[in-house]
Amino acid sequence: MKIEDLRMVIDERERKCGIPDLLKEVGVKVEMTNLPVGDYIVAPETVVERKSMYDFISSVFDGRLFDQCNRLKEHFEHPTIVIEGNVDEIDQITENPLVFYGAISSVVLDFKIPVVPTPNASHTAKLLISMCARQGSIKGPFLKKIRKSGDLNKQQLSVLCSLPGVGEKLASRMLERFGSPSNSLNASFNELSKIKGLGEARAQKIRKILDAQTKSAKRTNQKTLHDI
């Protein structure tokens, strides 16, 4: 198959990384849209989630990674995770590199999702082209109609799983203890630290994130005080 015959559907958030432009330059047909799952749909059942080294480790700590893995497996037969960047940066990003390798082990062994390292955007683009070219004569459509889950409990768990260090088990305990995501998010440090398995350090980190003001909010508050 010629490169000019290849077509990919790419998430809008990937536009800034430069990969869509690299693909266009060599003749790949690129369709930019807001993907509910993954970053690059390269074939009807093949989706790629691209992460930088920093984003991969960050997604481990804030609980996004394994939720994303569940969604990738739920909607696509052949999901793949690409980790882009210099592996030597791991020691600078996290004090414990075992967190990085432990997460990769879980993705590969527990979710059965292959993890492919690439050094930079140029090599990621080459990998995507190679994956797309394997589809043979299969044509689209590639974009699936993926609806948000109608399961209220699952949606509530997903909200709480977005908190740093909170997985499905801890999210379930929080719902059981506080009754709703809203009550859980408004729980005090002392209340959170009493959740089995959460602990004081994680409870403190959660409260710090939930209570921190954005720069724009700080500026607004300062301006209001000045006007008074």
N, C-alpha and C positions, 0 to 999 in steps of 0.2 A: 504494500500500500504506500502511495506517495504521501509525503508530508502535507501536501496541499489538500489531500482528501481527509485529513484528520480534523476532528472537532472535539472541543472540550467545553464543559460548562464550569465556570469559575466563580467563586464567591467574591462579591464586591470588595470585601475587606482585604483581599489579596492584591488589589490593584497597586497599592503603595510599595509592595516588595519588589516590583519590577519584573516578576516572572511572566505575567500576561503579555507584557511588551516583548519579552524575549521570544515567546511562543509566536506572536504575530509576525515578528521579523523573519522567521524561517518559514512562514506560510500556514501555520496552524490556524484553523477557524476557531475563534474564541468568542464565547457568549458569556458576558458578565451579568450576574444576577445575585440575589440574596439567597444563599443556600441555607436551609435549616439544619443540614447535617453535612459535615466535611467541607473541604476547601476546593477540591478539583474532582469533578466527575469525568473520568477518562474513558469509560465504557459503561454499558447499561447496568452492570452489577459491580463496577469497580470505582471506589471513591478513595481519595487520598486526603488525609488530614496532615497539613504541614505545620511543624512547630520549630521555632528556634530553640537552642539549648536553654536559654533563659525561660522562655514560655513553657517548655516542657516541664522543667523543675517547678516553676510557679504553679502550673496546673495540678501538680501532685499535692502541693501544700494547700491549695485552696479547694481541692476536691473536684475540680472540673474534669480531670483526665479520665477517671474511671466512668463517670457519667457519659462522657463523650464516647468512650469505648462501647458502652452499652447501646448507645444510639446508632453508632456505626454498624454494629453487628445486627441490630434490629432491622435496619433498612437496606443493607447492602450485603451481598454474598461474599464479596472480596474487598474488604476495607484494608487500607494500608496506612501506617503512620510514618511520615518522613521527619527525621530530626536533622535540622540544618545548622551547620556551624562547626567550630573547632572543638573537638572533644577535650582538649587541654583546658578549655575555659571552665570546665565543671568545678575544678578546685577553687576557682575565684567566685563562682556563683553560690556554691553551697559548702558548708564546713564538712559535710558528710557525703562523699561521692556514692556511698552505698544506697542513699536515697534514690539517686538517679538510676543506678543499675537494678535496684530492687523494683522500681516502677517499670522498667523495661521488661524485667522477668515476668511481672504480673501481666503486662500487656500481651507478651508472646505466649506464655504458658497458660494463663487463666482465660484470656479472651481469644486466644488463637489468632491474634492480629500481628502480621509481620511488621517489624520496625526496620526502616532503611535509613542509614546515615548518609548525608551528603555534605560536602564542605562549604558550598555556597549556592546562591540562586541559579547561577548558570548550570551547575551540575544537576540541581533539582529539575530544571526545565528539560534537560536531556533525559532524565529518568522518566518524567511525565510523558514525553514524546514516545519513548520506548514502550511504556505501558499502554499508551493509546494505540500504538501501531499493532499490538498483539490481537486486537479485536477482529482482525480479518475483514470480512465483508459485512459485518454486522453494522447496521445503521441505527441512529437514535430512534425514538427520543431518549435522551439520557436523564432529563430532569424528572424526578418522581414527585408525585403529589404526596407530600409527607405532612400529615395532619398532627397537630399537637395532641398529646394524650388527653382523652376525656376522663381518665381516672383521677378523681379529685385527690385521693391520698397520694398517688404517684406524683402529681403536680406539687403537692405540699412538700413531699420529701425532696423533690428536685430543688425547690427554693432553699431549703435548709442545707442541702448538700453543696450549695454554692459558697457556704461559709468555709473559712480556712480550717483544714484538718477534720472536717465533718463528712463522714461517709454515711451510707444508708442506715447502718446500725445506730449510730449516734443520732441521726436525724429522727429515726423512729422513737428513740428514747426521749428526745426533746418534745416530740408531738404528744407522746404518752404523758409526759410530765406537765406540759404547759397547755395542751389542748388545741393549739393552732399555731401556724407559722408566725402570726402577728404577736401573740403572747411570747413566743420563743425569742423573737428578735428584740422584744422589750424587756426580757428577763435581765435581772441584775447580775453583776459579776459573781456574787455569792450563790445565787440560784443556779447559774450555769455551771459553776465549779462543782456543784453537788451531783451533776449528771454522771452516772457511772461511765468511766472510760474517757470523759472529757478532760477533767483536771484543771488546775488553776492556770497553768501556762496557756493552754488553748482558750480557756474562758476569757483570759485577759486580752489575748490577741483578737478574739471575736468582738469584744466590747470596744477595743481600740479602733477597729475598722468601722464598726457601726456608729461610733460616736464622733469620729474624726470629721471635721468640716472641710469642704473643698475650698480652694483658694478664692474662688469667686464668691462663696458664701461669706468667707472671712472679710473680704473687701466690702461686701454689702453691709455687714454688721458694723464695720468700722465707720463706714460712711454715715450710717444711721445715727451712731453715737455722736459723730462730729456735727451732724445737723442739729441734734438736740442741744 
